Amino acid sequence: METSGSSAGKVIYPVELFAFALNLIFCVSSLVNIGKVETGLFDIMFDRELIMGIVFFLVTPLMLLFIRLTNPSKNLVVQFFRLCYIQAIYILYFTESIWLSQLMFNGASLDWFFANIDYRIFGFQPAIQFPRYFQQYRIINEMFFFSYFFYYGLVATGVWILFIRKHYYIATRVLFIISVSFFIMYVWFIFFPVKGPKYFFAELHEIWYTNFRGFFFTRVMKGLFNNTNLGGAAFPSSHVALALVAFILNWKYNRYLIPIYLPLTILLFISTVYLYAHYFIDIPAGVLAGIVLYLGVPLLIKPTQRLSARVDVFMVRNLHFPAIALPGSENPRSGS
């Protein structure tokens, strides 16, 4: 295993090219939905999608400013955040993909189709029936809510550990695979509206999560669900797809994590239905999506590296950006 890699590009990481493109997609998608929903701030009403369009327009220059300021630092803590900051904005894309999926189709969704598939498989709705058997057991609820809470930990921490172990090149590769997989899913969700059982079935929407009793993580996640628009991004399950991608990558590069991450990943898969965020069919679809992403996204590494190298030249010569100071030399088999 390579232990002394570096950035996959001199000035920018290849994954950042995909982030710049995603910002443009979200900016345009937000602006074409102007006039559909308002949001309040300090008792003043604003057009929500106009605000979000401006936000996504500004994200790229803010990223470039961060890149310029942090690239030359030889401090490994700074370089850690230089590499991993993009993980902090996953949630921005995810939540906006849900809003856009609702606005693009004026609230229409394909839930009826997937609910029907579940019924044809089981003769009942798993998202309705399954939780009823265990909701009274606090420890079971707590386990499922914790696995949902730790989702971003499952997909993010592998990169952190590789960085701490000084496997810098591999960390950039893993970050690319996971982040680009996320980005593909986010764009899919905008144009494929499925809200999930808790929005489709009136009885689930009415009781929401009031029937669940648990401890700390149950209360935390119930509070999050109560205050977040989660009516979208249901098919396939990105929780399943990305957790599977991250699990395979950890099996390959951080195998000692598997005794901890395997049960958490299994619990997460089950929790998607138990917490009626997804239909059962979303799980095998998520597994299939995860396999396709794991096999397909790495094929984008080499061409993206070539493009980022050309962008590096432009940014150094014309904008005087400093190179990334992460120690070590670039892996000679970069992208292989």
Phi and psi in degrees as a GROMACS rama.xvg file:
@    title "Ramachandran Plot"
@    xaxis  label "Phi"
@    yaxis  label "Psi"
@TYPE xy
-70.4055  132.88  GLU-2
-117.111  -7.35656  THR-3
-134.885  60.2532  SER-4
-85.951  -167.796  GLY-5
-150.145  -166.565  SER-6
-63.0604  150.054  SER-7
-79.1879  -4.52241  ALA-8
-147.08  155.415  GLY-9
-70.7659  -38.3089  LYS-10
-112.258  -43.236  VAL-11
-124.925  151.936  ILE-12
-80.1322  142.156  TYR-13
-53.1026  -34.6141  PRO-14
-60.4132  -26.9208  VAL-15
-69.2432  -26.4808  GLU-16
-62.3232  -39.6298  LEU-17
-67.8345  -36.0514  PHE-18
-65.3086  -41.6184  ALA-19
-60.7528  -43.2473  PHE-20
-64.5867  -40.1725  ALA-21
-65.0593  -38.8299  LEU-22
-58.8051  -41.0042  ASN-23
-65.1281  -44.251  LEU-24
-60.152  -44.7529  ILE-25
-71.2416  -35.2301  PHE-26
-61.6436  -51.1394  CYS-27
-63.9267  -43.7308  VAL-28
-62.4676  -36.9121  SER-29
-68.239  -43.7149  SER-30
-68.1208  -30.9159  LEU-31
-74.7158  -8.37973  VAL-32
-108.323  17.5658  ASN-33
-59.8207  141.195  ILE-34
92.5599  2.25065  GLY-35
-100.108  -25.5056  LYS-36
-152.445  143.025  VAL-37
-114.163  155.593  GLU-38
-134.964  149.111  THR-39
-101.779  142.834  GLY-40
-144.624  117.288  LEU-41
54.952  43.494  PHE-42
65.7346  15.2311  ASP-43
-113.518  131.969  ILE-44
-91.6192  134.378  MET-45
-127.005  153.889  PHE-46
-71.7775  116.248  ASP-47
-60.7374  -45.1359  ARG-48
-74.9864  -24.6356  GLU-49
-65.0936  -44.0328  LEU-50
-61.7728  -45.0994  ILE-51
-68.8201  -34.2991  MET-52
-61.4106  -42.0185  GLY-53
-65.4928  -41.6199  ILE-54
-58.1538  -49.6477  VAL-55
-70.3841  -28.3801  PHE-56
-64.0561  -35.0539  PHE-57
-85.7502  -19.1864  LEU-58
-60.9472  -43.5753  VAL-59
-61.8656  -50.6853  THR-60
-61.801  -32.2511  PRO-61
-67.0171  -38.7127  LEU-62
-62.328  -43.1093  MET-63
-63.9435  -38.2547  LEU-64
-63.8445  -44.3193  LEU-65
-60.9143  -43.5449  PHE-66
-59.3559  -46.689  ILE-67
-62.7204  -39.3978  ARG-68
-74.6268  -34.1859  LEU-69
-97.2668  -22.9662  THR-70
-50.8311  -48.0381  ASN-71
-77.6573  -7.39886  PRO-72
-68.976  135.022  SER-73
-95.2188  2.50677  LYS-74
-75.2692  123.802  ASN-75
-67.2035  -28.9972  LEU-76
-64.772  -44.4995  VAL-77
-61.5629  -42.6786  VAL-78
-68.4897  -29.5961  GLN-79
-61.6563  -48.5082  PHE-80
-69.3606  -31.4636  PHE-81
-59.8246  -39.7423  ARG-82
-77.3233  -44.6175  LEU-83
-97.1482  -2.813  CYS-84
-57.1537  -29.4694  TYR-85
-63.6594  -25.1331  ILE-86
-65.042  -28.0004  GLN-87
-69.9134  -18.6979  ALA-88
-105.191  7.34221  ILE-89
-52.8556  -45.5559  TYR-90
-65.4982  -31.5229  ILE-91
-62.5531  -46.6909  LEU-92
-65.8618  -41.6816  TYR-93
-62.5937  -50.3275  PHE-94
-65.1051  -37.1499  THR-95
-72.752  -30.1064  GLU-96
-62.3743  -33.877  SER-97
-68.1066  -48.5672  ILE-98
-57.5702  -45.8752  TRP-99
-66.2811  -36.575  LEU-100
-63.4017  -33.667  SER-101
-73.3898  -41.0377  GLN-102
-77.1343  -37.1514  LEU-103
-57.9048  -36.0997  MET-104
-115.965  19.6723  PHE-105
51.7427  40.7138  ASN-106
88.4655  -8.18903  GLY-107
-71.2191  152.57  ALA-108
-149.053  170.298  SER-109
-102.677  19.7824  LEU-110
-58.2435  -38.1684  ASP-111
-54.5736  -36.759  TRP-112
-67.9088  -45.799  PHE-113
-77.7116  -32.5592  PHE-114
-62.9148  -37.48  ALA-115
-67.0089  -37.5532  ASN-116
-62.5353  -45.0747  ILE-117
-59.0056  -42.5381  ASP-118
-66.4782  -38.6236  TYR-119
-67.568  -30.6295  ARG-120
-74.6765  -45.897  ILE-121
-107.439  -21.7177  PHE-122
81.4797  4.47528  GLY-123
-156.573  176.971  PHE-124
-99.4277  108.622  GLN-125
-55.5658  -37.879  PRO-126
-66.3834  -21.6335  ALA-127
-90.2913  -45.4432  ILE-128
-81.594  -41.4389  GLN-129
-56.727  -49.8972  PHE-130
-63.599  -26.2859  PRO-131
-61.6873  -26.0766  ARG-132
-78.8139  -19.4977  TYR-133
-129.165  -4.29878  PHE-134
-59.1386  -25.1632  GLN-135
-79.2151  -9.61772  GLN-136
-96.3861  106.689  TYR-137
-60.3277  -40.2632  ARG-138
-67.4726  -35.6363  ILE-139
-67.1276  -45.1836  ILE-140
-58.1738  -43.2949  ASN-141
-63.0789  -39.9336  GLU-142
-62.8439  -44.8137  MET-143
-69.1388  -42.1499  PHE-144
-66.0806  -36.5388  PHE-145
-65.5129  -42.6364  PHE-146
-61.6124  -35.5824  SER-147
-70.2768  -40.1086  TYR-148
-60.8969  -39.7818  PHE-149
-87.2534  8.00037  PHE-150
-52.6465  -52.019  TYR-151
-67.2213  -26.2577  TYR-152
-65.6035  -40.7011  GLY-153
-60.3198  -40.6092  LEU-154
-89.3072  -17.5742  VAL-155
-102.112  -34.453  ALA-156
-69.7047  -24.1774  THR-157
-59.1014  -40.6436  GLY-158
-64.4671  -43.0178  VAL-159
-60.0273  -44.8713  TRP-160
-67.1999  -39.9199  ILE-161
-61.1845  -39.3238  LEU-162
-65.1522  -45.8456  PHE-163
-60.078  -36.0147  ILE-164
-79.2062  0.00605571  ARG-165
68.9406  26.0271  LYS-166
-91.1818  67.5085  HIS-167
-65.837  -44.4858  TYR-168
-62.4329  -44.9991  TYR-169
-64.7417  -36.8029  ILE-170
-59.9988  -42.3468  ALA-171
-66.4614  -36.1597  THR-172
-66.2339  -45.9537  ARG-173
-63.8571  -41.6795  VAL-174
-60.2749  -41.5192  LEU-175
-59.9719  -49.6202  PHE-176
-61.9947  -46.9984  ILE-177
-69.1837  -44.8648  ILE-178
-67.0554  -45.5502  SER-179
-65.7299  -34.7267  VAL-180
-60.5864  -45.7463  SER-181
-56.7787  -48.4235  PHE-182
-60.8877  -41.1718  PHE-183
-62.0746  -43.1558  ILE-184
-63.638  -40.4553  MET-185
-61.913  -43.5814  TYR-186
-66.595  -40.3525  VAL-187
-57.2785  -44.931  TRP-188
-62.7737  -33.648  PHE-189
-58.8097  -40.5913  ILE-190
-105.445  6.81943  PHE-191
-134.047  83.1118  PHE-192
-78.4317  111.026  PRO-193
-134.883  120.897  VAL-194
-86.9111  -32.118  LYS-195
106.736  160.207  GLY-196
-58.0147  -37.9672  PRO-197
-70.55  -12.7638  LYS-198
-102.685  -26.6578  TYR-199
-83.64  -41.3766  PHE-200
-91.4642  121.491  PHE-201
-60.0151  -37.6918  ALA-202
-66.6429  -35.5627  GLU-203
-72.0772  -40.6242  LEU-204
-65.6096  -32.2845  HIS-205
-71.6148  -46.0654  GLU-206
-81.8269  -22.4809  ILE-207
51.8632  -119.66  TRP-208
-117.316  21.8525  TYR-209
-67.5792  -22.6143  THR-210
-82.0353  -10.5695  ASN-211
-86.9986  130.718  PHE-212
-120.295  135.545  ARG-213
-161.16  -145.225  GLY-214
-124.649  -138.352  PHE-215
-59.6561  -53.5364  PHE-216
-70.941  -29.1864  PHE-217
-62.5329  -45.1214  THR-218
-66.8377  -40.7005  ARG-219
-61.416  -49.3766  VAL-220
-71.0196  -34.5447  MET-221
-62.9429  -40.298  LYS-222
-62.4041  -40.5057  GLY-223
-64.7675  -46.3611  LEU-224
-63.0551  -33.2643  PHE-225
-71.1183  -20.0522  ASN-226
-123.19  16.2991  ASN-227
-132.019  138.833  THR-228
-77.3356  108.146  ASN-229
-119.537  23.1246  LEU-230
-84.1851  64.864  GLY-231
172.734  -173.743  GLY-232
56.9475  38.5339  ALA-233
-97.596  -26.4013  ALA-234
-129.239  128.01  PHE-235
-73.2684  171.441  PRO-236
-70.0612  114.89  SER-237
-69.4881  -27.3723  SER-238
-59.9805  -44.829  HIS-239
-69.4755  -48.9341  VAL-240
-60.506  -49.9093  ALA-241
-75.894  -32.8512  LEU-242
-64.1643  -36.6734  ALA-243
-67.2829  -45.3341  LEU-244
-57.7122  -47.7576  VAL-245
-64.2543  -37.7918  ALA-246
-62.9099  -45.4076  PHE-247
-62.8398  -41.8942  ILE-248
-65.7937  -38.8659  LEU-249
-68.5064  -35.2983  ASN-250
-60.1131  -36.418  TRP-251
-78.5563  -38.7112  LYS-252
-117.898  -22.7488  TYR-253
-132.511  54.4895  ASN-254
-61.6013  -27.2951  ARG-255
-65.3959  -13.0608  TYR-256
-79.7247  -17.1563  LEU-257
-59.5713  -40.2891  ILE-258
-58.8803  -26.05  PRO-259
-90.0967  -44.5667  ILE-260
-78.4658  -25.0047  TYR-261
-63.5523  -53.1876  LEU-262
-63.4174  -35.2266  PRO-263
-66.1804  -37.4662  LEU-264
-67.7701  -42.4662  THR-265
-62.436  -45.7607  ILE-266
-59.1332  -40.2954  LEU-267
-62.6392  -44.3613  LEU-268
-56.0538  -48.0754  PHE-269
-67.8312  -36.9749  ILE-270
-64.7079  -25.3653  SER-271
-60.0419  -33.4022  THR-272
-89.9261  -40.6702  VAL-273
-58.8816  -37.0014  TYR-274
-92.9164  17.5118  LEU-275
37.2107  44.2311  TYR-276
-88.1349  -23.6044  ALA-277
-139.342  157.068  HIS-278
-78.2522  159.561  TYR-279
-58.2299  -40.9317  PHE-280
-61.3971  -21.4654  ILE-281
-66.3154  -24.3678  ASP-282
-71.7491  -57.6477  ILE-283
-61.5985  -32.7626  PRO-284
-65.1805  -37.4513  ALA-285
-67.2593  -38.4127  GLY-286
-62.2842  -45.6158  VAL-287
-62.0322  -44.0976  LEU-288
-61.7453  -41.0202  ALA-289
-61.6063  -41.9676  GLY-290
-64.627  -44.7237  ILE-291
-62.1344  -43.5403  VAL-292
-66.3022  -42.8651  LEU-293
-61.9963  -37.6326  TYR-294
-83.5065  -32.034  LEU-295
-89.2826  -41.7524  GLY-296
-61.5752  -39.5844  VAL-297
-58.0397  -24.1627  PRO-298
-66.8858  -17.0816  LEU-299
-86.9377  -8.88783  LEU-300
-65.5109  -52.3349  ILE-301
-60.7306  -50.8413  LYS-302
-62.9196  -32.8624  PRO-303
-70.6375  -35.5931  THR-304
-63.1204  -41.2251  GLN-305
-63.738  -42.7014  ARG-306
-66.5496  -42.3859  LEU-307
-65.1667  -30.4059  SER-308
-64.4953  -39.3281  ALA-309
-68.6689  -38.3986  ARG-310
-64.7704  -39.0169  VAL-311
-56.2279  -46.4081  ASP-312
-59.9818  -44.7318  VAL-313
-62.1807  -44.1842  PHE-314
-69.8205  -33.528  MET-315
-73.9492  -46.4632  VAL-316
-74.1808  -39.4063  ARG-317
-102.748  -29.5374  ASN-318
-112.474  -4.53075  LEU-319
58.7717  39.6589  HIS-320
-73.9148  139.143  PHE-321
-77.9217  155.795  PRO-322
-76.7758  158.213  ALA-323
-67.6448  132.965  ILE-324
-97.1861  14.1075  ALA-325
-59.6682  128.204  LEU-326
-66.7742  157.871  PRO-327
103.368  176.455  GLY-328
-111.45  155.997  SER-329
-67.2077  139.258  GLU-330
-59.7609  126.716  ASN-331
-66.6064  -18.0485  PRO-332
-103.774  27.5275  ARG-333
-49.5824  127.614  SER-334
85.7661  -3.67989  GLY-335
